[in-house]
Every structure is written in C-alpha cells, then in structure tokens.
Amino acid sequence: MTPAKKKQQGSEIAALKVRQWQPEWEQIDFDKPHRSKPDDHFFIFSIRASTLRALSGIQRRDASKGARRRTDLGIQRRHDEKRSEEISRFIRHGYPWSDLGKTRRESGEFDDLKQPGWLPTAIVVNIRTAGDEMGGATVDPDDLISIDSSEGGSSKLHLPIGADEGEWEPNSLHPIEVIDGQHRLWAFDAKQGASDYELPVVAFVGLDRTWQAYLFWTINIKPKRINSSLAFDLYPLLRHQDWLDRFEGPAIYRETRAQELTELMWSHEASPWYRRINMLGEKGDRNVRQAAWVRALLATYIRPFEGSRVPIGGLFGAPAGEDQEVLDWTREQQAAFLIFAWSQVERAVTASKASWTPMLRREAQRGAESRDEPKTTINADRQRAPFVSRFSLLATDQGLNGILSLTNDLAYLAVDELQLADWRAAEASEVSDQKAVSEQLDGLAEQRVATLLREIGDAIADFDWRTSGAPNLTDEERRRASVFRGTGGYRELRLQLHEHVAAAEAELASPLAAEAVKKLTRNR
C-alpha cells in the first residue's frame, strides 16, 4: 500500500509479508456489503506497545469532541478495565504475583513470586487505507501508514511523523484498528513513549468489516466456545453473518439473548410483566410462556436481517440506518428498552376509557369479589384489567407479538432520526443485573426515542384489545377479533396496529407507522 501522493514519513518498521491465498477462495462471493475481496497477504512485525497503543487509539468512546461515538467502533468485546489492569500487573511482575490481591502485593511478603511477564501472542490489527470510512470519518492523509514491499517478502512500514512519541494523536480516525488483543494493548499507556516493551503484530491492510468479524470469531469464539450471551455483545456484525447463521453461531447467541431478556422482563420490578411470565411452562398457568417470549423476540427485536421477504429488521440484531451498523447496545440497554416500551403500553391502556375497556374491568371486579379480595385489590384488578385480563389480547401470545413487532418496526425505521446509536450504556459497575437495568432505564427516559414509545402507547390505547372469547361481544366484534387467531393472526394484528398508529396523527409515530404499512404490504 503506497499513498498516491508522496508525503513526509516518520519512523520505519521492518515487516515480513506473508502470502496466504488459495485458488478455491476465488469462488467466494465477495460482492456483499462489508465483505469486499481482501488482499492475498498480511504482515508480521514487532512494534513498541506504546506506539501501537497510540496508533490504534483503543479508548472509551467519547462524543465530547463532536464526533459520533460509533466512529471508533472496535471488533473486540466491551472493554473490561479490571482485565487490562491485571495484564498490566502481569507485564511488570508476571504470574502468579499479578493475581494476588492489593494487600498481599503491597505487603512485600510475596515478592519472591515475581516473574517475567511475556506476551508472545500476536495482536491482530487492520491498517486502514485512504478509502476506509467509519461513521463518515476517514484517516487523515498525514496519519496514514504506508508500506513498501520487496519481491523477497521483506517490507517496511512508514509510520506517521511523531507516532512513536508520547504525545502523538491522530487528526481524525486512528490509522490502526485492533481486531484482537485490546485488553493486552490497553494495559499500556499510549503516552509512555520511553518503554521498550514490544508486541508482535499480525496486520491486515484495508480489511473489510465482515472479514474482521470473521477473524475475531475464528480467533476467540470457535476454538474456545465462550459464553453464548457474551458472544452476542462481542461485535455487532457477528449478529447477522450468513456464514454463521447456517451453522450454530448467532442462532445460539440470539436464542440465549432472548431467554435472558425474557427473564429480565419477568424479574425486574419495573417491568409490566413482572412475575407474569410462565417461565417453566407449567400447566394451569395462564400467563404467556417463556417459550412464546423467546420466539417473539427472535421474530422481532433479535431478527438478524431485513430483505425482500423480511421488510423490517430487528432493532437488536440487524444492520440499520444509513451506516448499516448493528446497534452495540448491552443486554441491560436492550432490557431497559423493552421494559420502557411495555410500560408505556401499560400506562396508556390502564388509563384508557375507550369503549372496549369497561367490560374487562367489570369482569375483573366480579372475579376479585368472588374470591373475597380486599377492596384495594379489587380496585387494582379493575384498573389493570385492560392490560392483564385473560380476555385481553395484551395478555396473550398474539398481543405479545403485536406490541413487540410494532415497537421494533417503528424504532428500527427511525434509527438515524432518533440517533439510537448514540445512546451509550452507563459505565459498568459492580451491581446486580436488576440495578444495572434500572440505571439504563434512567438514561433511556432522557432519549428522544422515549417520546416515540410514549406516542405508541397513547395511540394504541383505544385499539380494541378484546379477544374473540370475551363475553358480551356483538357478532361483528367477535368476527373482527377472530382474525387474530392462528398463525395468520400475528401478521394481521401487526398490520392493523401499524394502520391504527398511522391514523393517530402522532408527531413521530404516525409517519413511521405509515412507512411500515407500505413496507409490509408491498409484496401482497
């Protein structure tokens, strides 16, 4: 890779060019998004850790300078500071001293356990080229790394001027992005330029995003069989790769994530579904079963793609928006989003005075009175009846799928408008899942998407949610409710909900619902 225009160059690094290509690879379909044909080689070299740290710029995403945080989206899992701190201790004094607690390390009693801290395993990186773009940003021409190669395989990397000095920072995107090894690299301070500690590096050049995800998979996941839930968070592109989808990959991750989100909907006290999901599939329990929740989430929010037969993708699993990136939300963010969305439905429906609600409230009151419940319980049951009654679609598989489809579809279509990629998770802390979700709920309430979800709840409050089995329905009302039964009922309810919201004249929700109707009916 040699830049088109000669520019001043900084330090040189000797590298070995490694050719790896098979004739059979020419048959691979490279004409797909984010998977352009790669070079037939990569490079191996050693570099000071502090220099590589500066060039790759592994750091917390920061929007304070005006850049969108997705700009430095990495391939690695979410950074674990404690892991990097442990590696930093290992580098200084090896194992097992690095594993000791702070008190023991500082006592001096275990200094005889100090050993060399070698890191012989290569960091795998991608060297960005002039045409590589991330979130609308590119590498500044003065920051590009150029490579001169000879016929014999020996090569030279030319670094940006000053890159091997402690204070160097890029003008825009960093010229290197780390595919594997962020925790090792983050154990070093980018400004400790005097350190001679070097790291071995395997470097690809101009490698497209999908192939970076593929490398990450083959290095970290396939051999080690790491936790399926963690794998879902490792790198968003892994959530929708066709080469994995046909085997055991993201299908396992998506199902695991769906189960986790279902459990959080059942266990978090702020959830309208708190203790209202049949987690064990027990007979006699009329609550929606966990399996139904998992299937509904897989078919909506965790759907991994969109296309001619799937007009709207999944907010948690498909590439969305102009940049076609998958939202890198954590599990806690995803759970908070679902809880907030359902809370708005519950709020609006329980406060509704629409014509379909009195019958459900009367039935709930009669049931509570027959059980000789306290007056406070009777009043509570009566108020919540439109949302929880056995005669309400909202308490059935159909209603579950309908609300998940509606909220997912509108949010997915508005990813850019609502700047959903800019909603970042709160800093990780040593708290329970419950508290972590609560923290994300607080943050979500400040996002613009909260307005969309409130509008959706308000818009569907006067939709007739009575089931076909509800008492005292007219023949016309019963026929209307009957269309939601069976497999075809899911599609019909989804479409009717979108049409209902489109007619509601809500500022955000109605135009999005109208767009969704067009997509859902295009091939009918």
N, C-alpha and C positions, 0 to 999 in steps of 0.2 A: 504494500500500500504506500504509494508516494503521492504527496499532495500535488495538485495541478500547478500551483504557483509556489515558487521557491520562497521559503521564509527562514528567518533565523531559527536555529535549533539549539537545544540545550544539551544535556549530558547524553552520552551514548551507552547503551547496554547491549552486550553480546547475547545473541539468542540462537537457538537451534531450530531450524524449520523441520517440522515433522509432517510427512505426507501420509494421509490416511484416506483412501478412497477406493471403492470397489466398483467395477463396471456395472454390477447389478443396481447400484444406487441411482444410476441414470434413469431407471424406470420409475423412480419415486415421483409422485405428483407434487412439484414444488409451487404450483400455481394456486396457492391458497393464502388467505390472509395470515400475516405474521410468520410465514414459513418459506421465504424465498430461498433459492439454492445457495448453500454455504460454500465457502472456499474448500479446496481439496487438501487443506493443510492447517496446522496450528503451530504455535511457537512455544518453546520451553526456555525459560531463563530464570535467573535469580535477581532479586531487587531488594534494596533496603525496605524493611517493613514500614518505616515512617514515610518513605517516598510513595510506596504503593497505597498507603492509607490516604495520603493527600490526593493522589490522582484519582482514586476511586470514590473518595468522599463519602464513605459509609457514615451516615449520621441520622439523627432523628429528623423526620420530615418537618420542615419549617416553612410556614407561609408568611412569616413576618416581613420578608423582603419583597413580597408581592407575587412571587412565583407560586403556581398551583402546586400543592404538595405531591401530586402524583408524578411530578417531574422526575424525582429520584426513586421511582418505584423499583424495588430490587427483586431479585429472584428468590432470595432466601426467606426463611421463616421470620416471623416477627422477632425483633432483637430481644435477647434475654441478657440484661446487664450483668446479672449475677454470674452467668456462664462466662462472659468475657472477663470479668474480674478474676474468676478462678483461673482462666487461661493465663491472665497476666501474672498471677502469682506463680503458676507453673513455669512460665518462661524464666522468671527470676530464680526460682529455687527448686523446680522440678516436683516430682511426686515421691512420697505422699505428703510432703510439707504443705503443698498447695491446698490439700483437702482439710487441713486442720482448722479448727475454729480460731477466731481472732485472739482470744485469751491465750490459747496454747502457743500460737505463733509468736506472740509478744513476750511470752514468759522466758524464752531463751532455752528452755529445757529440752527442746526438740530440734535444736539447730543441727544436730548430727544427722538429721533426716534430709537435709538439703542436698539436692542432686541437680545435674544439668537439665534444663528444660528445652529439649529439642522439639521442633515442629517440622518433621521431614516431609509431611504430606503436602502436595501442591495446592495452592489457592487457584481456583479456576475462574478466569475472568473473560470478559469480552471487551475488546478495544473498539470504541466507537469510531465510525468513519464520518466524513463530512456530510453524508446524506442521512445519517441516522437521526431520528427525531423522537422525542419523548414529551408528550403533553404540549406540543407546539414549540418546544425548545430544541436547539442543536448545540453541538460543541463549537465554541468559538474557534475560528481558524488558527489563532495563536496558541490554542491549547491542544490541538490535535497531535497525536503521536504518529510519526511516520516510520516506516520500516523499509530498510534496504536489504534485499536478499541476493545472495550469490548462487551460482549453479550447484555448488557443493553442499548447500544446506545451511551454511553459516549465515547469520543475518545480524543486522544492527537495528536496535530501536532508538529513535531520536525523541527524547522527551521534551516537553515544553520548557522554555527558559525559566530557570528558578524552581522547577518542580522538585528538585532534591534539596531545597532549602526549607527551613522550618515554617516560614510564613506564607508559602505559596497557596493561592486559592484560584479556582477557575473563574472565568468571566461569565460562564453560563453552565451548561451541563458538564459534569466531570467526564474526562476522556475515557475513563475505565468504569465499567460496572461489574460488580462481583456476582458470579453465578453460584459459586460455592466457597465458603470459608469466611463468612462475615464475622463470626464470633472470634475466630483466631485473629483476624485483621483488626477488629475493634479493640483488641487487647492492647494495641499500640496507640500512642498519641501521635497524630499527624504532624505536630509541631516539634517533636523530639528529633530534630534532624541529625543530631550528633550520633545517634545509635547506629552501630554497625551490624545489628542483627538483620540477617537477610532471610527472605522467604522464597521457596521455589514456586514458580508460577507456570501454569498452562494457560496460554492466551489464544483465544479465537479472535478473529477480526470481522467486524460488521455482521455478527451473528444475529439472525432474526429472533424475535421474542419467543416463538414457539420452540425453536431449537434450544434456546437457553433453558426453557422449562423442561424440555426433554432431557437435557444433560443433568439438570437438578434431580429429576426423577431417577435416572439411572445411577447417579452417584449416591443419593441419600435414601431413596424410598424402596426401590426394587430389592436391593440386597438386604436391607435392614428390617423391612416390614415394620416401620414405625407406626405409632398410634394413628388410626384412621381419621380421627377427628382433627388432630393436629395437621395432618396432611392436607385437609381441606383449606386450612389457613395459610399453608406454606407459600403458595404463589397463585394468584388468581387465574392465570392462564391454564393451570393444571385442571381447573374445574370444567373445561369444555374442550378437551382434546380428543379428536376422533380416534387416534391411535390407542388411547387408553380406554375410551368408552366401550370398545368392543371386547375388552377383557375385564379384569377385576378392579381397575383403578378407581376413577372418580365415582363410579356407581356405588362402591363401598363407602367412599367419603360422603357422598350425598345422603345415603341412607343413614349413616351414623350421625351426620349433622341434623337430619330431620328428626331422628329419635331424641337427640339432645335438646333441640328446640321444643319438641313436644313436652319433654319432661320439665323444662323451664316454664312453659305455659301452664303446666299443671301445678308446679311447686312454688311459683313466685306469687306472693300475696297481692301484688298489684294487677295480676292477670285476671281478666273476667272469667277465665277457665280454671281458676284456682280450685283444685280438688274436684273438678268437674270433667275429668277425662278418665275413661275406663282403661287404666294403664295395664291391667292384667287380662283384659278380655273376658272378665267374669260374666257368667250368665246371670240374668236378672238385673244387671246394672244397665240402666237405660242411657247412660252418658255415652257420647261418641267414643269409640275405641281408639287406643293409641295407634293401631294399625291404620285406621282411617286418616288420622292426622298425618302419619308418615307418608301415606300415598298422596294425600292432598298437597303436602309441601313439596314432594318430589314432582308433582304435576304443575306446580305454580312457582313459588319462590326459588326453588332449587333446580328448576328446569335448566339444563345446561346450554341451550341454544335457541335460536329462532330461525325460521326459514319459510319456505312456501307452504309447508304443512303445519308449521308452528309459528303463527304470525307475530306473537309477542313472547319474548324470552323471559327467563326467571331473574328477578332482581338480584338474588344472591348467587346465581350460578352462570349467567350468560353474559357475554360481552355487550355493553350497552353504550349509548351516546355516540357522539361524533368520534371520539378516540377509540371506540370499540375495546374498552378495557373492562375487566370484571371488577366490581367494587370490592376492595380489600377490607371489608368490614369483619370485625371479630364476631365470634359466636355471641358475645354479650350484646354487641350492637344489633345483630340480627334479631335476637330475642326481644330486645327493647323495642325495636321497630314493630314487631308483631304484637307485642303487648299494648303498645300505644295505639296501633290501628284498631285492635279489637276494643280497646277501652272507649274509643270514640264512637264505635258502633253501639256498645252497651249504653253509654251516656245518652245518646240521641234516642235510642229505641225505648229505654225505660222511661224517658221523659215524654215520649210521644203520646199525643191524644188523637192519633189517626183512627179512622173508623174500624180498623181491624183489631185494635188493642183491647177494648172493653170486654169482649167475650173471653179472651185469655185471662184477663185479670179476675173476672167473676169465677172462672173455673179454678184458678189458683186459690182464691179465697175460700171457695167451698171445700177444696181439698184440705187446706190448712185447718179449717174449722172442724172438719170431720175427724181430724187427728187430735183435736183439742189442743192446738198450739197456742202459745201466749199471743196476746194481741200484737205485740211488737213483731213477732214472727209472721203473723197473718198479714200485717201491713207490708212487711218487707217482701214476702212472697208475691203479694198482689202487685207491688210496684215493679218487680223484676220479671214478672210473668212473660211479657212480650219477648224477652231475651232468653229465658231458661225453660219455658213451658214445654212439655212434651208435644204440644200442639203447635209449636213454633218451629219453622224451618231452621232458624238460627241455632237450634239445639240438635240438629241432625247432620248427617254426612253432606247432604245437599247444601245446606246453609254454610257449613264449614268451607266447602269448595267454592261456593259463590263469593263469599267475602274475601277469601284468600286470592281468588282469581281477580276480583275487582280491584282490590288494593294493590296487588302486584302489578297488574297491567298498567294502571294509571301512573304509578311511581316509576315503572320501567320506561314508559314513554317520556317521562319528564326528568330523566336522569341529569341531563345538561341544564335544563331550565331551573331545576331545584338545587343544582350544584351538590348532588348527593356524594360525589367522590371527595368533596372537601370536608365532609363530616368525619372527623377523626375520633378514634376511641380515646377516652380519657387515659392518662398514664396508668400503666398496670400497677397494681398494688397487691399486697398480701391480704386479700379479702376473699370472702366466700363468693361463690357464683351468684348468690342472691343479691349481695351488696353490690357486686360488680355490675349486674344488670340494672339495679336501681340507679347507679351512677350514670350509666348510659341513658337511662330514661330522662334524667335531669337535663342532660345535654341535648337530647333529641327534641325536647319541648321548645328549645330555642331555634331550631332549624325551620326553614321555610316549608319543608315537607310536612311539618306538623299541621300547618294550615290546610294543606291538601287533605290530610287524613280527617281533620275535623269536618271539612266540607263533605267528604264522602259519607261520614256518619250522619250528618244532618240531612243529606239528600235521600238516603235510603230509609229514613225513619218512617216515612209514610208509604213505603212499599208494603204490599200485603204479604206478610211472612207466615200466614196460617197454612198448616199442612192440609192435605186433602182429607185427613181423618179428623179434623177439628169439628166439634159439634155445631149444629145450627147454621151450617153453610147453605147458601142457595145453590141450586143446580149449576148455575153459571160459575159461582165461586169455586165449587168443587171441581168442575171441569178445568178451570184455569189452574188450580193447584195441582191437578193430576198430571199436568205436562212436565212437572219437575220430578216425577218418579222414574226410576230406572236409569240406565246409563245415559240415555239421551237427555235426561233431565238436567244433568250437570251443565251440558252445553247450552241448553235453553235458559237456565237460570242465569248463567254468566252473561248471555247476550241481553236478556231482559234487564238485568241490573245496570249494564252499561247504557242501555237506551233510557232507563229511568233517570240515571245521573245526568246524561246528556241533556235531558229536558228540564233539569232542575235550575238552570241558569246560575250555577255556582261559578265564581270567577276562575278558579284553577281547574276544578274537577270536570266541569261540563265540557269544555273544549277537548280535554284529553279523552273523556268517555266517547265523544263523537268520533274522534280519531280511531279509538279502539273498535268501535262498531264497524267502521269502514274496513279495518284490517280483518275482523272476524267474519265478515260477510263477503269478502272479496271473491272467494272461490266457491261460494254457494251456488 
